[in-house]
Amino acid sequence: MATDSSSDSAAIVRVRGLHYRAGGREIFAGVDLDFPRGAVTAVMGPSGCGKTTLLRLITGQARPERGSVEFDGQEVVALPRAALYRMRRRMGMLFQNGALLTDLDVYENIAFPLREHTRLPERLVRHLVLTKLQAVGLRGAARLMPAELSGGMARRVALARAIVMDPELLIYDEPFVGLDPVSLGVVLRLIRRLNDTLGVSSIVVSHDVREITAVADCCHLLSGGRIVASGPPAEVAASTRGDVRQFMHGLPDGPVPFHYPAPDYADQAGQVR
C-alpha cells in the first residue's frame, strides 16, 4: 500500500537534462520537467513526440542516455530491482487500452494487484474492491466479464484497478482514446475527483487538448524533443509561439509540416525499384 512521502520537495517527479534515443532517433534532447504533488499535470504533444516513452522512463521501464529522473527524491535508474518494484507499487497506471485480464471478471481484475502484492484477508480484499468499484460507479458490474463491458466501462474498471493499492501517483496513458462523449465526460470527472479526494498526484498523457485542459492544473507541451510550453492550461493556450499555437488550436498549417520529409517528387517518381 502507499507509504508516506519522504521528500519535502514540491515535485513528486522531477526530470532534469533528459536525453533519450530510440532506433537512432532523438526523442528527448535535454528535457527538464516538474510534476507537482497533489496536481493533475498534463503532458501533451503530437503523435510520436515521446509522451508514452516519458512514462516508461518515469516508471523505470527504460533508462535515459543522460540526465536524471527522480520519483519522490529517488533516482529511478539507480534503484536495484527490489526497490524499483517497491517504487512501482506506489504508482497506479491506466493503460491506453485498459489492459484488463480477459479471463477474469471485473471483481477479480481489481483484486489481482491485492492478491499479487499483499496477504490481506479475503474480507478486506472484498471491502477494498467494492469500495473502488463504488468510486467509479460500477459496483453493480462486479461479476461481469471484460467482454460484456462497453469501452467506457472497461476504462473505469481499469481505473478502479489502478487505485486499489492506494497509490501516491496515478498515471494515465491516453485515457480518452475511443470513448464516446458521455464516457469521456465520466472519465474526465473521475480523473479530477479521484485526484482531489484521494490526495494523489496525477500525470495524464494525451493529445486531446480540449479534454485534458478542462481538468489539468498545469500542462507541458512536447515537440521536437524539447518542452516548448509549460504552465496553466489557459497560459499555454494563449502562447504566441507558432508550434504551440498550431497544436493547441488544431491548425493545419504551421511549423509542424503535413508532409513527412521526402526527396524531390520527380526524382522519386523516376526511380525503378
Buried (B, 14 or more C-beta within 10 A) or exposed (E): EBEEBEBEBEBBBBBEEBBBEEEEEEBBEEBBBBBBBEBBBBBBBBEEBBBBBBBBBBBBEBEBEEBBBBBBEBEBBEBEEEEBEEBBBBBBBBBBEBBBEEEBBBBBBBBBBBEEBBEBEEEEBBEBBBBBBEBBBBBEBBEBBBEEBEBBBBBBBBBBBBBBBBBBBBBBBBBBBBBEEEBBBBBBEBBBEBBEEBEBBBBBBBBBBEBBBBBBBBBBBBBBBBBBBBBEBEEBBEBEBBBBBBBBEEEEEBBBEEEEEEEEEEEEEEEEE
